[in-house]
Amino acid sequence: MAYDLVIRNGTVIDGTGKNGFQADVAIAGGRIAKVGSVGETGRDEIDAKDLLVTPGFVDIHTHYDGQATWSNRLSPSSDHGVTTVVMGNCGVGFAPCRPADRDKLIRLMEGVEDIPGVVMAEGIPWKWETFPEFMDFLGGREYDVDIATFLPHAPLRVYAMGQRGLDREPASDADMARMKHLTTEAIHSGALGVATSRSLNHRSSDHSLLPGVSAAEGELIALGMGIKAGGTGLLQCITDFNEPESEFGMLRRVVERTHVPVSYSLLQFHHVPERWRHVLEMTEQANRDGLWMKGQVFPRPVGVILGLRFNWNFFSLCPTYKAIAGLGVGARLKAMCSPETRRRLIEEYPTPTTEPVAQVLYNLKNIFVMGDQPNYEPRAGDSIAAQAEDRGLRPIDHAYDLLVADEGRNTFYVPAINFAHGNLGAVSIMLRHQDTLLGLGDGGAHVGLICDASAPTYMLKRWTGDGSNDTLPLPQVIEALTSRNARAVNLLDRGVIAPGYRADINLIALARIDLGRPKVVNDLPNGAGRLHQTAHGYAATIVAGEITYRESEATGRLPGRLVRGARGAPAN
């Protein structure tokens, strides 16, 4: 037996953007050994007739910082063909961290990424203080995918400045020198760069802004210089671009000064539906000028999931609902079927509040019932409000009926971002642009409100076509999911099916690719629930030459490891 595994008779889409071709793929020692006609046998063989053979997907925007410390499976991403995840995004994470600051970092992650604080307090083992110690801890674990991480700005700032960093005080020269040193140390230990947030929507569970939100340009330059001194890396930034020229101009100057690449979020916000165009134009000009600046885009609406069996529903902010929120589903449902409870809840809706989530819960014109086959491009006429009007009902009465129907099993979808005009026209333009990357799925985060880690499967189902009728050619879709992202984070040893590259591979039955309806699974450390979404159509997923999933069922193999730092491309 010459090889560990041979995949035969498949259509190879190699991740480079080239058209597919028929070939066998032989694997040995966790690497691709041969692509073409393979006469030798393998210890294991897979007949991939009628299947696509693609590189494993590289997800550059996840938040598995906590989950990676308590779980070996990084689902839901690993259920959707992802074989490498990059965490530490948006400036939140758990290293470096002194023991006295642990609760502070938990509150930051709880508020920004919607992970219950009690889950993190119980699940995170805290066997580190410095970032290199954190990397050593991760390096001793096994996973169903490879993991890599950025150095998050928030814990870095708190570690370097103490309470002053948490309180967003300006960094002194000494503070910046300290952060630069710690950044270089992190790059040497394997960080892919530094991640920060400048979004005013990112707040801790006590509603405080993140430590780095108002960091001065000099501080970002210090971080960039720390990356440069460490070798190779990039700066990841999420920002609202509330003042597009000044914010983009600052990021551009950071790149000009440090020569460190920058990637940032590019989204269509509904209250300023055309702002993304201006940001994309500035991005294009920067790249024409020789700078590396890329916008991260998401391939569908960033959508909120509601329902009686989920963390949030239309009445979650009402006093009467808060009084029963801690009950089980059955008890809550029984209470809500009481005419008196119904009367009180409808009278209290909408409850005056400053909670940001209220804008989602209170707009019944933008809330839709999600069926067993999720529709992420709903028509305005299918909203709860529109349905109510057709039936001659008040929208809130119709919403109540839907919420308690079928024993509270209905799922509701709110397209909150990227759907300002009721279509994906803006997303289509962003996806096609040469200066964008596919990202922002937030795997591991938003466990009670958003379920967007399924984006790779959606990308295959929604956007794959011949390039017409608002689709993208299949090779271009696969390139976006694989080599394009791998190159962006300097992991050049993966994302391509060719000899010498890592044997991270998906076998895909494209005609069967589909998504299940989001549901709650109770697998967090304290038994708490989180949103999960199943995938269909992945005949197998392979990590480092080992089959980790067959028909979306885990095999139990854990070949994934921590990836420390940049990886060069295999020698020809």
C-alpha positions in Angstrom: 0.0 0.0 0.0 1.7 3.2 -1.2 -0.7 5.7 0.4 -2.7 6.2 3.5 -5.9 7.3 1.6 -6.8 7.4 -2.1 -9.8 9.4 -3.3 -10.9 8.1 -6.7 -13.0 9.3 -9.6 -14.0 12.7 -8.2 -14.2 16.0 -9.9 -11.4 18.1 -8.4 -12.1 21.8 -7.8 -8.6 22.6 -6.6 -9.1 26.0 -4.9 -7.1 28.1 -7.3 -10.1 29.3 -9.3 -9.5 26.9 -12.2 -12.2 24.8 -13.7 -12.7 21.3 -12.3 -11.1 18.2 -13.7 -11.4 14.4 -13.1 -8.6 13.0 -11.0 -7.7 10.7 -8.1 -6.1 12.2 -5.0 -3.6 10.3 -3.0 -2.7 11.2 0.6 0.3 10.1 2.7 1.5 11.5 6.0 -1.3 14.1 6.2 -0.2 15.6 2.9 -1.5 15.4 -0.6 1.0 13.1 -2.4 -0.4 12.9 -5.9 -3.2 14.3 -8.0 -4.0 12.5 -11.3 -4.3 8.9 -12.2 -3.2 6.9 -9.1 -2.4 3.3 -9.8 -1.2 2.4 -6.4 -3.6 1.3 -3.6 -4.3 3.0 -0.3 -4.8 1.7 3.2 -8.2 3.3 2.8 -10.0 4.3 -0.4 -13.0 6.4 -1.2 -15.0 6.3 -4.4 -15.8 9.9 -5.1 -17.8 9.3 -8.3 -20.4 12.1 -8.8 -18.7 14.1 -5.9 -16.7 17.3 -5.9 -13.3 17.0 -4.3 -12.4 20.4 -2.8 -9.9 21.8 -0.3 -11.2 22.0 3.3 -12.7 25.4 4.0 -10.7 28.1 5.9 -12.8 30.2 8.2 -10.9 33.4 9.2 -13.5 34.9 11.5 -14.5 32.8 14.5 -14.7 33.1 18.3 -13.9 29.6 19.6 -11.5 31.2 22.2 -13.5 29.6 25.0 -14.9 26.5 23.3 -11.4 25.5 22.2 -10.4 25.2 25.9 -13.2 22.8 26.9 -14.2 21.0 23.7 -12.4 18.9 21.1 -15.1 19.5 18.5 -15.4 23.1 17.1 -18.9 22.8 15.9 -20.9 24.2 14.2 -18.0 25.2 11.9 -16.6 21.7 11.6 -20.1 20.5 10.5 -19.9 22.8 7.5 -16.8 21.6 5.7 -14.5 23.9 7.7 -11.1 22.4 8.4 -9.2 25.5 9.7 -10.6 28.1 12.0 -9.0 31.4 13.1 -10.2 32.8 16.4 -9.3 35.8 18.6 -11.3 38.1 16.3 -12.8 41.4 17.2 -10.3 42.1 19.9 -11.9 39.8 22.5 -10.3 36.7 24.0 -8.8 35.2 27.2 -5.0 35.8 26.9 -2.9 37.4 28.2 -4.8 37.6 31.5 -3.9 37.9 35.1 -6.1 35.9 37.5 -7.6 39.1 38.9 -8.8 40.1 35.4 -10.6 36.9 34.4 -14.1 38.0 35.3 -13.5 41.2 33.3 -12.6 39.4 30.2 -15.5 37.1 30.6 -17.9 40.1 30.8 -16.3 41.5 27.6 -16.9 38.2 25.7 -20.3 37.8 27.2 -21.5 41.2 26.0 -19.8 41.3 22.6 -20.2 37.7 21.5 -23.3 36.6 23.4 -21.8 33.6 25.3 -23.2 33.2 28.8 -20.7 34.3 31.5 -21.6 31.4 33.7 -20.7 29.0 30.9 -17.2 30.5 30.4 -16.7 30.7 34.2 -17.4 27.0 34.5 -15.8 25.9 31.3 -12.5 27.8 30.9 -9.7 26.1 32.8 -7.4 29.2 33.0 -4.2 27.3 32.9 -2.3 30.3 31.6 -1.5 33.9 32.2 0.6 35.0 29.2 -0.2 34.6 25.6 2.6 32.2 25.0 1.3 30.1 27.9 -2.2 30.1 26.3 -0.7 28.9 23.0 1.1 26.1 24.9 -2.1 25.1 26.5 -3.9 25.0 23.1 -0.9 23.2 21.6 -1.4 20.3 23.9 -5.0 19.7 22.8 -6.6 17.8 19.9 -9.4 19.0 17.7 -11.6 18.0 14.7 -10.2 21.0 12.8 -6.9 23.0 12.9 -7.1 26.1 15.0 -5.1 29.4 14.7 -5.6 32.6 16.6 -5.0 36.3 16.6 -3.8 38.2 19.7 -6.9 40.0 20.9 -6.5 43.7 21.6 -8.8 43.9 24.7 -7.0 41.5 27.0 -3.7 42.8 25.7 -4.6 46.4 26.7 -5.9 45.3 30.1 -2.7 43.3 30.7 -0.5 46.2 29.7 -2.4 49.0 31.3 -4.6 47.4 34.1 -7.8 49.2 34.9 -6.8 52.2 32.8 -6.8 50.0 29.8 -10.3 48.7 30.6 -11.5 52.3 31.2 -10.3 53.3 27.7 -7.8 55.9 29.0 -5.2 57.0 26.3 -2.2 54.8 26.2 1.1 56.5 27.2 4.3 56.0 25.4 5.3 53.4 28.0 2.0 51.6 27.6 2.4 51.4 23.8 5.9 50.2 24.1 4.7 47.5 26.5 1.9 46.5 24.0 4.3 46.4 21.1 6.6 44.1 23.1 3.8 41.8 24.1 2.6 41.7 20.4 6.0 40.7 19.2 6.1 38.0 21.9 2.7 36.7 20.7 3.7 36.6 17.1 6.8 34.6 18.0 4.6 32.2 19.9 2.4 31.7 16.8 -0.3 34.4 16.7 -1.4 35.3 13.1 -1.6 39.0 14.0 -3.7 41.3 16.2 -7.4 41.7 16.2 -9.3 44.8 17.5 -12.8 46.3 17.5 -13.8 49.9 17.0 -17.5 49.1 16.9 -19.8 51.1 19.2 -22.1 48.1 19.1 -19.5 46.0 20.9 -20.1 46.3 24.6 -19.4 44.2 27.7 -22.3 42.7 29.6 -22.3 45.7 31.8 -22.7 47.9 28.7 -19.2 49.3 28.8 -17.4 49.9 25.5 -14.5 47.7 24.6 -11.1 48.8 25.8 -9.7 49.4 22.3 -12.7 51.1 20.7 -11.2 54.6 21.0 -7.6 53.6 20.8 -5.6 56.3 19.1 -3.8 55.9 15.8 -0.5 55.7 17.6 -1.6 52.7 19.6 -2.6 50.9 16.4 0.7 51.7 14.8 2.4 50.3 17.9 0.5 47.1 17.5 1.4 47.0 13.8 5.1 47.6 14.6 4.9 44.8 17.1 3.6 42.5 14.4 6.3 43.6 12.0 9.0 43.0 14.6 7.7 39.5 15.2 7.9 38.6 11.5 4.6 38.1 9.6 1.0 38.9 10.5 -2.0 41.1 9.9 -4.3 43.5 11.8 -8.0 42.4 11.9 -10.5 45.2 12.7 -14.2 45.3 13.0 -15.6 48.8 12.7 -18.9 50.5 11.9 -17.3 53.2 9.7 -19.6 55.8 11.2 -17.2 58.4 9.9 -15.9 56.5 6.8 -13.3 58.9 5.6 -11.6 59.5 8.9 -11.8 55.8 10.1 -10.6 54.4 6.8 -8.0 57.1 6.6 -6.6 56.1 9.9 -6.5 52.4 9.0 -4.8 53.3 5.7 -2.1 55.3 7.5 -1.5 52.3 9.8 -0.8 50.2 6.8 1.4 52.9 5.2 3.4 53.3 8.4 3.8 49.7 9.4 3.5 47.8 6.1 1.2 45.3 8.0 -1.9 44.2 6.1 -5.3 45.1 7.4 -8.6 43.3 7.1 -11.9 44.9 8.3 -15.6 44.2 8.3 -17.6 45.4 5.3 -21.4 45.3 5.8 -24.5 46.9 4.6 -26.2 48.6 7.6 -29.9 49.2 7.1 -29.8 52.7 8.5 -27.1 53.8 6.0 -27.7 51.3 3.1 -25.1 52.8 0.7 -22.2 53.5 3.0 -20.5 50.2 2.1 -20.1 51.4 -1.5 -17.9 54.3 -0.3 -15.8 52.0 1.9 -15.4 49.6 -1.0 -14.3 52.4 -3.3 -11.7 53.5 -0.7 -10.6 49.9 -0.4 -10.1 49.6 -4.1 -8.1 52.8 -4.3 -5.8 51.7 -1.4 -5.0 48.4 -3.2 -4.4 50.3 -6.5 -1.9 52.3 -4.5 -0.1 49.2 -3.5 -1.5 48.7 0.0 -3.0 45.4 1.3 -6.4 46.3 2.7 -9.3 43.9 2.4 -13.0 44.0 3.4 -14.5 40.9 5.1 -18.0 40.2 3.8 -20.7 37.8 4.8 -22.6 36.0 2.0 -26.2 36.4 3.4 -28.0 38.6 5.8 -26.6 38.7 9.3 -29.7 37.2 10.8 -31.1 37.0 14.3 -33.0 33.8 15.4 -36.0 34.2 17.7 -38.5 31.8 19.2 -40.0 30.5 22.4 -37.4 27.8 22.6 -34.5 30.2 22.0 -33.0 32.9 24.1 -35.1 35.7 22.7 -38.6 36.3 21.4 -40.8 39.3 20.8 -41.8 39.6 24.4 -38.4 39.0 26.1 -38.1 42.6 27.3 -41.7 42.7 28.8 -41.9 42.6 32.6 -44.5 39.8 32.5 -42.3 37.6 30.4 -39.2 38.3 32.5 -41.2 36.8 35.4 -41.6 33.5 33.6 -38.4 33.5 31.5 -36.6 31.1 33.9 -39.3 28.4 33.6 -39.0 25.5 31.3 -40.5 25.6 27.8 -43.6 23.7 28.9 -44.3 25.9 31.9 -43.7 29.1 29.9 -46.0 27.8 27.1 -48.7 27.0 29.6 -48.5 30.4 31.2 -48.6 32.2 27.9 -51.7 30.2 26.9 -53.5 31.9 29.8 -55.8 34.7 28.5 -54.6 37.0 31.3 -50.9 36.5 30.6 -51.6 37.1 26.9 -53.5 40.3 27.7 -50.6 41.6 29.9 -47.9 40.8 27.4 -49.6 42.4 24.5 -50.3 45.5 26.6 -46.6 45.7 27.6 -45.3 45.3 24.0 -43.3 47.2 23.1 -41.7 47.9 26.5 -39.7 51.1 26.6 -36.0 50.2 26.8 -32.5 51.2 25.6 -31.6 47.5 25.0 -30.0 47.3 21.5 -31.9 44.1 20.8 -35.2 46.0 21.0 -34.8 47.3 17.4 -34.9 43.6 16.3 -37.8 42.5 18.5 -40.0 45.4 17.8 -40.0 45.5 14.0 -42.6 42.9 13.0 -42.3 44.1 9.4 -38.8 42.5 9.4 -39.5 39.3 11.2 -40.3 36.1 9.2 -41.3 32.6 10.1 -38.4 30.2 9.2 -39.5 26.8 7.9 -37.7 23.5 7.9 -35.8 24.7 4.8 -34.5 28.1 5.9 -35.1 31.0 3.5 -32.6 33.8 4.0 -34.1 36.0 1.3 -37.7 36.4 2.5 -40.1 38.6 0.7 -41.6 41.7 2.5 -45.0 40.2 1.9 -44.2 37.2 4.1 -43.4 39.2 7.2 -45.5 38.8 10.4 -46.9 42.3 9.9 -47.8 41.7 6.3 -49.4 38.3 7.1 -51.4 40.0 9.9 -52.6 42.7 7.5 -53.8 40.1 5.0 -55.7 38.3 7.8 -57.2 41.5 9.2 -55.3 41.1 12.5 -53.1 43.3 14.6 -49.5 42.3 14.0 -48.8 41.7 17.7 -51.8 39.4 18.0 -50.6 37.4 15.0 -47.1 37.3 16.4 -48.4 35.9 19.7 -50.4 33.2 18.0 -47.3 32.1 15.9 -45.1 32.1 19.0 -47.2 29.7 21.0 -48.3 27.6 18.0 -47.0 24.0 17.6 -46.0 23.9 21.2 -43.7 26.9 20.7 -41.6 25.2 18.0 -41.8 28.0 15.4 -38.5 29.6 14.5 -38.4 33.3 13.4 -35.8 35.0 11.3 -34.7 38.6 11.3 -32.4 39.8 8.5 -30.6 42.5 10.5 -27.7 43.4 8.2 -27.0 43.1 4.5 -30.7 43.1 3.5 -31.6 46.8 3.5 -33.4 46.7 0.2 -35.0 43.3 0.7 -32.5 41.6 -1.5 -28.8 40.5 -1.6 -27.8 42.9 -4.3 -25.2 44.6 -2.1 -23.8 41.3 -1.0 -23.5 40.1 -4.6 -21.3 43.1 -5.5 -19.2 42.7 -2.4 -18.6 39.0 -3.0 -17.4 39.6 -6.6 -14.9 42.3 -5.7 -11.2 41.4 -5.9 -10.5 43.3 -2.6 -12.9 41.3 -0.3 -12.6 38.1 1.7 -15.3 35.8 2.9 -15.8 36.0 6.7 -17.8 37.2 9.6 -19.5 33.9 10.4 -18.7 34.2 14.1 -18.5 30.5 14.8 -18.5 29.8 18.5 -20.2 33.1 19.4 -23.7 34.5 19.6 -24.9 31.2 20.9 -28.4 32.4 21.7 -29.2 34.9 19.0 -27.3 34.3 15.7 -26.4 31.1 13.9 -24.2 32.2 11.0 -21.3 29.7 11.2 -23.3 27.8 8.6 -22.3 30.3 6.0 -19.9 28.0 4.0 -22.8 25.6 3.3 -25.1 28.6 2.4 -22.3 29.9 0.1 -22.4 26.6 -1.8 -26.2 26.4 -2.0 -27.0 30.0 -2.8 -24.2 31.4 -4.8 -22.9 28.5 -6.9 -23.9 28.7 -10.5 -22.6 29.6 -13.9 -21.9 33.2 -13.0 -25.3 34.5 -14.4 -28.6 35.1 -12.6 -26.9 36.5 -9.6 -24.6 33.5 -9.0 -20.9 32.8 -9.0 -19.0 30.2 -10.9 -18.3 27.1 -8.7 -14.5 27.4 -8.9 -14.7 31.0 -7.7 -16.9 30.0 -4.8 -14.5 27.3 -3.7 -11.5 29.6 -4.1 -13.3 32.1 -1.7 -13.9 29.4 0.8 -10.3 28.0 0.7 -7.1 29.4 -0.8 -8.2 33.1 -0.8 -8.7 33.0 2.9 -5.7 30.9 3.6 -3.5 33.3 1.7 -5.0 36.3 3.6 -3.8 34.9 7.0 -0.5 33.5 5.7 -1.5 29.9 5.9 -0.1 29.0 2.5 0.2 25.3 3.1 -3.5 24.7 2.8 -6.5 25.7 0.7 -5.3 24.0 -2.5 -5.4 20.4 -3.8 -1.9 19.8 -5.2 1.1 17.7 -4.1 2.7 18.9 -0.9 -0.4 20.7 0.5 -2.2 19.7 3.7 -4.7 16.9 3.1 -7.7 19.0 4.3 -10.4 18.0 1.8 -14.2 18.0 1.4 -16.1 15.5 -0.7 -19.3 17.3 -1.7 -22.6 16.1 -3.3 -23.5 19.6 -4.6 -27.0 18.6 -5.6 -27.7 17.6 -1.9 -26.1 20.6 -0.2 -28.7 22.1 2.1 -29.2 23.5 5.6 -31.4 22.4 8.4 -33.4 24.8 10.6 -31.5 26.2 13.5 -32.1 24.4 16.7 -30.8 24.5 20.3 -28.3 21.8 21.5 -27.5 21.6 25.2 -23.8 20.8 25.1 -22.2 23.8 26.8 -20.1 23.1 30.0 -23.0 23.6 32.4 -25.6 22.0 30.2 -26.8 25.3 28.7 -28.0 25.5 25.2 -26.6 27.1 22.1 -27.8 27.5 18.5 -26.7 24.9 16.0 -27.5 24.2 12.4 -27.0 21.0 10.5 -25.6 20.6 7.0 -26.4 18.1 4.3 -24.4 17.1 1.3 -20.9 16.6 2.7 -20.1 13.0 1.9 -16.9 13.3 3.9 -14.6 15.9 5.5 -10.9 15.1 5.8 -8.4 16.8 8.1 -4.7 16.1 7.8 -5.5 12.9 5.8 -8.0 11.6 8.4 -11.7 11.3 7.8 -13.4 13.4 10.5 -17.0 13.4 9.2 -18.9 11.1 7.0 -22.3 12.4 5.8 -22.1 15.0 8.6 -21.6 12.4 11.3 -18.4 12.7 13.4 -16.1 9.8 13.1 -14.4 10.6 16.4 -11.0 11.3 14.9 -9.3 14.4 16.1 -6.3 15.2 13.9 -6.6 18.9 14.2 -4.0 20.9 16.1 -2.9 24.4 16.9 -1.3 26.2 13.9 1.5 28.4 15.2 2.1 31.3 12.9 2.5 31.7 9.2 3.0 28.7 6.9 4.8 28.8 3.6 3.6 27.1 0.4 4.9 23.6 -0.3 8.0 23.5 -2.6 7.3 22.6 -6.2 
